[in-house]
Amino acid sequence: MSYNAKIYNKQGGDELVIEDGGKITEAGIQASTIDDLTITADLTGVADGTDMTATQASAIETDLAAVAAKLNAVLAALEGVGILAKAS
């Protein structure tokens, strides 16, 4: 009986290979799904030199908070499996 790993270092150890079906996990647990990001800001009517409305500014603020939350979730997942060092 033989076993072929789905995740391995190429000979020499300089490259990590993850074959189809392979997963990097923390203690056997795969990171949770991160929902797709939806951008809600509509800047229709805002041109160079034109001020945006308070509603448009608020939508941008909301979108930036959503981007930050998604990015932080990705970073936490990468830290969780050891691809990135944990933030101090």
C-alpha positions, -999 to 999 in steps of 0.1 A, spaced: 0 0 0 13 34 -9 3 69 2 5 100 -19 3 133 0 -18 161 -15 5 187 2 43 184 1 75 203 -4 92 198 -38 126 182 -36 150 208 -22 122 222 0 119 255 -17 83 251 -30 52 239 -13 28 220 -36 -9 217 -28 -25 193 -53 -62 193 -62 -81 182 -31 -53 191 -7 -60 215 22 -39 233 47 -57 231 81 -51 240 117 -53 208 138 -73 192 110 -99 220 109 -103 240 77 -108 278 82 -144 290 79 -158 303 46 -155 341 42 -185 355 23 -180 374 -9 -176 412 -5 -204 434 -18 -197 470 -26 -227 492 -20 -214 527 -27 -230 544 -57 -210 574 -69 -232 583 -98 -232 620 -103 -199 626 -85 -174 642 -110 -141 658 -106 -145 688 -83 -180 679 -73 -188 670 -37 -205 637 -29 -236 635 -8 -236 625 29 -253 593 18 -226 585 -7 -199 592 19 -216 570 44 -218 542 19 -181 544 12 -175 543 50 -196 512 52 -178 496 23 -144 503 38 -154 487 71 -166 456 52 -133 455 32 -113 457 65 -134 430 81 -129 406 51 -92 413 50 -89 407 87 -107 374 83 -83 363 55 -53 373 76 -67 354 106 -72 323 85 -36 325 72 -23 330 107 -44 301 119 -27 276 95 8 290 100 12 307 66 16 340 84 31 346 118 4 356 144 1 393 149 14 405 182 
